[in-house]
Amino acid sequence: MSELRDCNRQQERLRFRANIHRIGQIMAYEISKRLEYKEVETITPLGTAKTNVLADKVVLTTILRAGLPFHEGFLTFFDQAENGFVSAYRKYIEKTNDFKVHIEYIACPRIDDKVVVIADPMLATGSSMELAYQALMTKGHPKHVHLASVIATDQAIDFISERLPKDNITLWTADIDHLLNEHSYIVPGLGDAGDLLYGEKE
């Protein structure tokens, strides 16, 4: 996390992407402790062993574009998971001096009775996560939903708690910041994650 926030080290895009990826792997491991497993018999060269394998079916989803390396970290751990993608972007509204989040694209399998992970590294206001959640819920009724972020704000956590159902949602974050600036960027945060990962956009 220190390297992600460091304005000098974060200029190394490969390293920045690798650190986001690593946090995804660590978080996937922690989430795996909450899942259900079943015992199977495995034939070895010398006999039969009883082992535990994942019983839950997992669907990994992310919000493009900043979520991609975070998603890949989860995917290296849950390597048999199905995958879904949501395109969301913030549009500046000049009249209100505010931002509105738009969902443009969704590609996802059915999620009925599956465990869904929604990975978005920066949870600033919570609006993108809420819209992504609502979009994904059009694909079925999941067993449980894990919302995963690298940095979340108090405002986003409160927003998610108020707007999304509490009975089958768990929120995970690697760190919490307490401020948003006038452009809804996390302070101190780490800057624009998408730009740091892939370069500036027009």
BELJO-V343522 format. One record per pair of residues at least 24 apart in sequence whose C-alpha atoms are under 10 Angstrom apart, sorted by sequence separation. I is the first residue (numbers start at 0). GAP is how many residues later the second one is. D is the distance in Angstrom with one decimal. If there is no record, write none. Layout:
# BELJO-V343522
i = (I | I)
gap = (GAP | GAP)
d = (D | D)
This chain:
# BELJO-V343522
i = (31 | 53 | 56 | 57 | 58 | 59 | 60 | 61 | 62 | 63 | 64 | 82 | 83 | 84 | 122 | 143 | 144 | 145 | 146 | 147 | 148 | 149 | 150 | 151 | 152 | 153 | 154 | 155 | 55 | 56 | 57 | 58 | 59 | 60 | 61 | 62 | 63 | 82 | 83 | 101 | 102 | 110 | 111 | 115 | 122 | 123 | 142 | 143 | 144 | 145 | 146 | 147 | 148 | 149 | 150 | 151 | 152 | 153 | 154 | 53 | 62 | 81 | 82 | 83 | 100 | 101 | 105 | 109 | 110 | 113 | 114 | 115 | 121 | 122 | 125 | 129 | 141 | 142 | 143 | 144 | 145 | 146 | 147 | 148 | 149 | 150 | 151 | 152 | 153 | 81 | 83 | 99 | 100 | 107 | 108 | 109 | 110 | 111 | 112 | 113 | 114 | 115 | 116 | 117 | 118 | 119 | 120 | 121 | 122 | 123 | 124 | 125 | 128 | 141 | 148 | 151 | 152 | 81 | 98 | 99 | 100 | 102 | 106 | 107 | 109 | 110 | 111 | 112 | 113 | 114 | 115 | 116 | 117 | 118 | 119 | 120 | 121 | 122 | 123 | 124 | 125 | 81 | 100 | 101 | 102 | 105 | 106 | 109 | 110 | 111 | 112 | 113 | 114 | 115 | 116 | 117 | 118 | 119 | 120 | 121 | 122 | 123 | 124 | 125 | 126 | 129 | 100 | 101 | 104 | 105 | 107 | 108 | 109 | 110 | 111 | 112 | 113 | 114 | 115 | 116 | 117 | 118 | 119 | 120 | 121 | 122 | 123 | 124 | 125 | 129 | 133 | 107 | 108 | 109 | 110 | 111 | 112 | 113 | 114 | 115 | 116 | 117 | 118 | 119 | 120 | 121 | 122 | 123 | 124 | 125 | 128 | 132 | 81 | 83 | 85 | 102 | 106 | 109 | 110 | 111 | 119 | 122 | 123 | 124 | 125 | 126 | 152 | 82 | 83 | 84 | 105 | 110 | 122 | 123 | 124 | 125 | 126 | 129 | 152 | 80 | 81 | 82 | 83 | 84 | 121 | 122 | 124 | 125 | 129 | 151 | 152 | 80 | 124 | 125 | 128 | 150 | 126 | 152 | 89 | 122 | 125 | 151 | 89 | 150 | 88 | 149 | 150 | 62 | 87 | 63 | 86 | 87 | 62 | 63 | 85 | 23 | 26 | 27 | 30 | 62 | 73 | 87 | 87 | 23 | 24 | 27 | 28 | 31 | 60 | 73 | 85 | 86 | 19 | 20 | 22 | 23 | 24 | 26 | 27 | 31 | 60 | 70 | 85 | 19 | 20 | 21 | 22 | 23 | 24 | 25 | 26 | 27 | 60 | 70 | 71 | 84 | 85 | 19 | 20 | 21 | 22 | 23 | 24 | 25 | 27 | 28 | 59 | 60 | 70 | 16 | 19 | 20 | 23 | 24 | 27 | 28 | 58 | 69 | 70 | 85 | 18 | 19 | 20 | 21 | 22 | 23 | 24 | 26 | 27 | 58 | 68 | 69 | 70 | 85 | 122 | 16 | 17 | 18 | 19 | 20 | 21 | 22 | 23 | 24 | 25 | 58 | 66 | 67 | 68 | 69 | 84 | 121 | 16 | 17 | 19 | 20 | 21 | 23 | 24 | 58 | 66 | 67 | 68 | 83 | 116 | 120 | 15 | 16 | 19 | 20 | 23 | 24 | 57 | 65 | 66 | 67 | 114 | 115 | 116 | 117 | 118 | 119 | 120 | 122 | 123 | 17 | 18 | 20 | 21 | 56 | 65 | 66 | 116 | 122 | 123 | 17 | 20 | 56 | 57 | 58 | 59 | 60 | 61 | 62 | 63 | 64 | 65 | 66 | 123 | 124 | 16 | 56 | 57 | 58 | 59 | 60 | 61 | 62 | 63 | 65 | 123 | 55 | 56 | 57 | 58 | 59 | 60 | 61 | 62 | 123 | 55 | 56 | 57 | 58 | 59 | 60 | 61 | 62 | 55 | 56 | 57 | 58 | 59 | 60 | 61 | 124 | 123 | 124 | 123 | 124 | 122 | 123 | 121 | 122 | 123 | 121 | 62 | 123 | 62 | 61 | 121 | 121 | 62 | 121 | 61 | 121 | 60 | 121 | 60 | 120 | 121 | 120 | 60 | 70 | 69 | 69 | 34 | 69 | 66 | 58 | 66 | 57 | 97 | 98 | 56 | 57 | 61 | 96 | 97 | 98 | 30 | 56 | 57 | 58 | 59 | 60 | 61 | 96 | 97 | 55 | 57 | 27 | 91 | 23 | 23 | 22 | 19 | 34 | 30 | 30 | 27 | 26 | 26 | 26 | 23 | 23 | 22 | 23 | 65 | 66 | 67 | 22 | 65 | 66 | 64 | 65 | 68 | 19 | 64 | 65 | 67 | 19 | 63 | 64 | 65 | 66 | 65 | 64 | 65 | 64 | 30 | 30 | 29 | 26 | 3 | 26 | 26 | 25 | 0 | 0 | 22 | 23 | 22 | 0 | 19 | 0 | 16 | 15 | 19 | 16 | 17 | 9 | 15 | 16 | 9 | 15 | 16 | 12 | 13 | 14 | 15 | 4 | 6 | 9 | 12 | 13 | 4 | 5 | 6 | 11 | 12 | 13 | 3 | 4 | 10 | 11 | 12 | 3 | 4 | 9 | 10 | 12 | 2 | 3 | 9 | 1 | 0 | 3 | 3)
gap = (24 | 24 | 24 | 24 | 24 | 24 | 24 | 24 | 24 | 24 | 24 | 24 | 24 | 24 | 24 | 24 | 24 | 24 | 24 | 24 | 24 | 24 | 24 | 24 | 24 | 24 | 24 | 24 | 25 | 25 | 25 | 25 | 25 | 25 | 25 | 25 | 25 | 25 | 25 | 25 | 25 | 25 | 25 | 25 | 25 | 25 | 25 | 25 | 25 | 25 | 25 | 25 | 25 | 25 | 25 | 25 | 25 | 25 | 25 | 26 | 26 | 26 | 26 | 26 | 26 | 26 | 26 | 26 | 26 | 26 | 26 | 26 | 26 | 26 | 26 | 26 | 26 | 26 | 26 | 26 | 26 | 26 | 26 | 26 | 26 | 26 | 26 | 26 | 26 | 27 | 27 | 27 | 27 | 27 | 27 | 27 | 27 | 27 | 27 | 27 | 27 | 27 | 27 | 27 | 27 | 27 | 27 | 27 | 27 | 27 | 27 | 27 | 27 | 27 | 27 | 27 | 27 | 28 | 28 | 28 | 28 | 28 | 28 | 28 | 28 | 28 | 28 | 28 | 28 | 28 | 28 | 28 | 28 | 28 | 28 | 28 | 28 | 28 | 28 | 28 | 28 | 29 | 29 | 29 | 29 | 29 | 29 | 29 | 29 | 29 | 29 | 29 | 29 | 29 | 29 | 29 | 29 | 29 | 29 | 29 | 29 | 29 | 29 | 29 | 29 | 29 | 30 | 30 | 30 | 30 | 30 | 30 | 30 | 30 | 30 | 30 | 30 | 30 | 30 | 30 | 30 | 30 | 30 | 30 | 30 | 30 | 30 | 30 | 30 | 30 | 30 | 31 | 31 | 31 | 31 | 31 | 31 | 31 | 31 | 31 | 31 | 31 | 31 | 31 | 31 | 31 | 31 | 31 | 31 | 31 | 31 | 31 | 32 | 32 | 32 | 32 | 32 | 32 | 32 | 32 | 32 | 32 | 32 | 32 | 32 | 32 | 32 | 33 | 33 | 33 | 33 | 33 | 33 | 33 | 33 | 33 | 33 | 33 | 33 | 34 | 34 | 34 | 34 | 34 | 34 | 34 | 34 | 34 | 34 | 34 | 34 | 35 | 35 | 35 | 35 | 35 | 36 | 36 | 37 | 37 | 37 | 37 | 38 | 38 | 39 | 39 | 39 | 40 | 40 | 41 | 41 | 41 | 42 | 42 | 42 | 43 | 43 | 43 | 43 | 43 | 43 | 43 | 44 | 45 | 45 | 45 | 45 | 45 | 45 | 45 | 45 | 45 | 46 | 46 | 46 | 46 | 46 | 46 | 46 | 46 | 46 | 46 | 46 | 47 | 47 | 47 | 47 | 47 | 47 | 47 | 47 | 47 | 47 | 47 | 47 | 47 | 47 | 48 | 48 | 48 | 48 | 48 | 48 | 48 | 48 | 48 | 48 | 48 | 48 | 49 | 49 | 49 | 49 | 49 | 49 | 49 | 49 | 49 | 49 | 49 | 50 | 50 | 50 | 50 | 50 | 50 | 50 | 50 | 50 | 50 | 50 | 50 | 50 | 50 | 50 | 51 | 51 | 51 | 51 | 51 | 51 | 51 | 51 | 51 | 51 | 51 | 51 | 51 | 51 | 51 | 51 | 51 | 52 | 52 | 52 | 52 | 52 | 52 | 52 | 52 | 52 | 52 | 52 | 52 | 52 | 52 | 53 | 53 | 53 | 53 | 53 | 53 | 53 | 53 | 53 | 53 | 53 | 53 | 53 | 53 | 53 | 53 | 53 | 53 | 53 | 54 | 54 | 54 | 54 | 54 | 54 | 54 | 54 | 54 | 54 | 55 | 55 | 55 | 55 | 55 | 55 | 55 | 55 | 55 | 55 | 55 | 55 | 55 | 55 | 55 | 56 | 56 | 56 | 56 | 56 | 56 | 56 | 56 | 56 | 56 | 56 | 57 | 57 | 57 | 57 | 57 | 57 | 57 | 57 | 57 | 58 | 58 | 58 | 58 | 58 | 58 | 58 | 58 | 59 | 59 | 59 | 59 | 59 | 59 | 59 | 59 | 60 | 60 | 61 | 61 | 62 | 62 | 63 | 63 | 63 | 64 | 65 | 65 | 66 | 67 | 67 | 68 | 69 | 69 | 70 | 70 | 71 | 71 | 72 | 72 | 72 | 73 | 75 | 77 | 78 | 79 | 80 | 80 | 82 | 83 | 83 | 84 | 84 | 84 | 85 | 85 | 85 | 85 | 85 | 85 | 86 | 86 | 86 | 86 | 86 | 86 | 86 | 86 | 86 | 87 | 87 | 89 | 91 | 95 | 97 | 98 | 101 | 109 | 115 | 117 | 120 | 121 | 122 | 123 | 124 | 125 | 126 | 126 | 126 | 126 | 126 | 127 | 127 | 127 | 128 | 128 | 128 | 129 | 129 | 129 | 129 | 130 | 130 | 130 | 130 | 130 | 131 | 132 | 132 | 133 | 139 | 141 | 142 | 145 | 146 | 146 | 147 | 148 | 149 | 150 | 150 | 150 | 151 | 173 | 173 | 174 | 176 | 177 | 177 | 179 | 179 | 180 | 180 | 180 | 181 | 181 | 181 | 182 | 182 | 182 | 182 | 183 | 183 | 183 | 183 | 183 | 184 | 184 | 184 | 184 | 184 | 184 | 185 | 185 | 185 | 185 | 185 | 186 | 186 | 186 | 186 | 186 | 187 | 187 | 187 | 188 | 189 | 189 | 192)
d = (9.9 | 9.5 | 7.1 | 6.4 | 5.4 | 6.1 | 5.4 | 6.2 | 5.7 | 6.6 | 9.3 | 8.5 | 4.0 | 9.8 | 9.8 | 4.9 | 4.8 | 4.9 | 4.7 | 4.7 | 4.7 | 4.9 | 4.9 | 4.9 | 4.9 | 5.5 | 8.1 | 9.8 | 9.9 | 8.2 | 8.5 | 7.0 | 8.5 | 7.5 | 8.6 | 6.4 | 8.6 | 6.5 | 6.7 | 9.6 | 8.3 | 8.2 | 9.3 | 9.9 | 8.8 | 9.8 | 7.2 | 6.1 | 6.4 | 5.9 | 6.0 | 5.8 | 6.8 | 6.3 | 5.5 | 6.2 | 5.3 | 7.7 | 8.3 | 10.0 | 9.2 | 8.4 | 7.2 | 9.5 | 6.8 | 8.0 | 8.8 | 9.1 | 8.0 | 9.2 | 9.8 | 6.7 | 9.3 | 6.2 | 8.5 | 9.9 | 8.6 | 9.4 | 8.0 | 8.6 | 7.2 | 8.3 | 8.6 | 8.4 | 8.5 | 6.9 | 8.4 | 6.7 | 9.3 | 7.3 | 9.7 | 8.5 | 6.2 | 9.8 | 9.3 | 9.3 | 9.1 | 7.5 | 8.2 | 8.0 | 6.0 | 7.9 | 8.6 | 7.4 | 8.4 | 8.0 | 7.3 | 5.9 | 7.8 | 8.0 | 8.5 | 8.6 | 9.1 | 10.0 | 9.7 | 9.9 | 7.7 | 9.5 | 10.0 | 9.3 | 9.8 | 7.1 | 10.0 | 7.4 | 8.9 | 5.9 | 4.7 | 6.3 | 5.0 | 5.5 | 6.3 | 5.8 | 6.3 | 6.2 | 6.3 | 4.4 | 6.1 | 6.2 | 5.9 | 7.3 | 9.9 | 9.4 | 10.0 | 8.1 | 7.4 | 7.4 | 8.9 | 5.0 | 5.1 | 4.6 | 4.6 | 5.1 | 4.9 | 4.7 | 4.7 | 5.0 | 4.8 | 5.2 | 4.6 | 5.3 | 4.5 | 5.7 | 8.8 | 7.7 | 7.9 | 8.8 | 8.0 | 9.6 | 9.2 | 7.7 | 9.7 | 6.9 | 5.8 | 6.2 | 4.8 | 4.4 | 6.9 | 5.9 | 6.2 | 5.9 | 6.0 | 6.1 | 7.6 | 6.4 | 6.2 | 6.5 | 8.6 | 6.1 | 4.4 | 7.0 | 9.1 | 7.2 | 9.0 | 8.6 | 5.4 | 7.0 | 7.8 | 8.6 | 7.7 | 8.4 | 7.0 | 8.6 | 8.9 | 9.2 | 8.3 | 8.8 | 9.5 | 7.4 | 4.5 | 7.2 | 8.1 | 8.6 | 10.0 | 9.4 | 9.6 | 8.0 | 9.6 | 8.9 | 8.4 | 9.8 | 9.8 | 9.2 | 5.7 | 8.2 | 8.6 | 8.0 | 9.9 | 9.3 | 9.5 | 9.2 | 9.9 | 9.8 | 6.2 | 8.9 | 9.2 | 6.1 | 8.3 | 7.5 | 7.0 | 9.8 | 9.4 | 9.4 | 8.9 | 9.8 | 9.8 | 8.2 | 7.2 | 6.1 | 7.3 | 8.1 | 8.8 | 9.7 | 8.9 | 9.7 | 9.9 | 8.4 | 9.7 | 9.2 | 9.6 | 9.8 | 9.4 | 8.9 | 8.4 | 7.2 | 8.0 | 10.0 | 8.9 | 9.6 | 6.8 | 9.5 | 9.7 | 9.3 | 9.9 | 10.0 | 9.9 | 9.9 | 9.7 | 9.7 | 9.8 | 9.3 | 8.9 | 8.4 | 7.7 | 8.0 | 8.2 | 7.7 | 8.4 | 9.0 | 9.9 | 8.6 | 9.5 | 8.4 | 9.7 | 9.7 | 9.6 | 5.0 | 9.0 | 8.6 | 5.3 | 8.7 | 9.2 | 9.1 | 6.5 | 9.0 | 8.7 | 8.9 | 7.2 | 6.6 | 8.3 | 8.1 | 7.5 | 8.4 | 7.8 | 8.6 | 9.9 | 9.2 | 9.5 | 9.3 | 5.1 | 7.8 | 10.0 | 7.3 | 4.5 | 8.3 | 9.0 | 7.2 | 9.3 | 10.0 | 6.1 | 9.7 | 6.2 | 4.9 | 4.3 | 5.2 | 6.4 | 8.9 | 8.6 | 6.7 | 8.2 | 8.0 | 8.9 | 5.4 | 7.4 | 9.2 | 7.1 | 5.0 | 8.0 | 9.6 | 7.5 | 8.0 | 9.8 | 7.4 | 9.2 | 8.1 | 8.8 | 9.1 | 7.5 | 8.8 | 9.1 | 6.3 | 6.0 | 8.7 | 8.5 | 7.0 | 8.9 | 9.0 | 9.3 | 8.6 | 9.9 | 6.7 | 9.0 | 9.3 | 6.0 | 9.0 | 9.2 | 4.3 | 8.8 | 8.9 | 6.1 | 7.1 | 6.2 | 8.6 | 9.2 | 8.5 | 9.8 | 8.6 | 9.5 | 8.2 | 7.6 | 7.8 | 8.8 | 9.1 | 8.6 | 9.6 | 5.0 | 9.2 | 9.8 | 9.5 | 9.5 | 9.7 | 9.5 | 9.9 | 9.3 | 9.4 | 9.1 | 9.9 | 9.4 | 9.6 | 9.8 | 9.0 | 7.2 | 5.9 | 9.9 | 9.9 | 9.8 | 8.8 | 9.1 | 9.7 | 9.5 | 6.8 | 8.5 | 7.2 | 8.0 | 7.7 | 9.7 | 9.2 | 6.9 | 8.6 | 9.0 | 8.1 | 10.0 | 8.0 | 5.8 | 6.2 | 6.0 | 5.8 | 5.4 | 6.8 | 8.4 | 8.4 | 7.2 | 8.6 | 5.1 | 4.8 | 4.8 | 4.9 | 4.9 | 4.7 | 5.8 | 10.0 | 6.6 | 6.1 | 5.9 | 6.3 | 6.5 | 6.2 | 6.0 | 8.9 | 6.6 | 8.6 | 7.6 | 8.7 | 7.7 | 8.9 | 9.2 | 7.0 | 6.7 | 8.7 | 6.5 | 8.8 | 9.6 | 5.8 | 9.2 | 8.3 | 9.4 | 8.1 | 8.2 | 9.3 | 8.2 | 9.5 | 8.6 | 9.3 | 7.2 | 9.8 | 8.5 | 8.9 | 9.3 | 7.4 | 9.8 | 7.7 | 9.7 | 9.5 | 8.7 | 9.7 | 9.1 | 8.6 | 8.3 | 8.5 | 9.1 | 9.5 | 10.0 | 9.8 | 8.5 | 7.8 | 10.0 | 9.8 | 9.8 | 8.9 | 7.4 | 8.0 | 9.2 | 9.4 | 9.7 | 9.5 | 9.6 | 9.7 | 9.4 | 8.7 | 8.5 | 9.0 | 9.8 | 9.2 | 9.1 | 8.4 | 9.1 | 9.6 | 7.9 | 9.6 | 8.0 | 9.6 | 9.2 | 7.8 | 9.2 | 9.3 | 8.5 | 8.7 | 9.3 | 8.3 | 8.9 | 8.9 | 9.4 | 7.3 | 6.0 | 8.1 | 9.2 | 4.4 | 8.5 | 10.0 | 6.3 | 8.1 | 9.3 | 7.6 | 8.9 | 9.4 | 8.9 | 9.7 | 7.0 | 8.9 | 8.3 | 8.6 | 9.5 | 8.7 | 9.4 | 7.7 | 9.9 | 8.3 | 8.1 | 9.5 | 8.6 | 9.4 | 9.6 | 9.5 | 7.6 | 8.1 | 9.6 | 8.2 | 9.5 | 9.1 | 9.2 | 8.4 | 9.7 | 8.6 | 7.3 | 5.9 | 9.6 | 6.6 | 8.8 | 9.4 | 9.7 | 9.3 | 9.9 | 8.4 | 7.5 | 9.8 | 6.3 | 7.9 | 6.9 | 7.5 | 8.5 | 8.5 | 5.6 | 9.5 | 9.3 | 4.7 | 6.9 | 9.0 | 7.3 | 6.7 | 8.1 | 7.1 | 9.1 | 8.5 | 9.7 | 9.6 | 9.0 | 9.8 | 9.6 | 9.4 | 9.7)
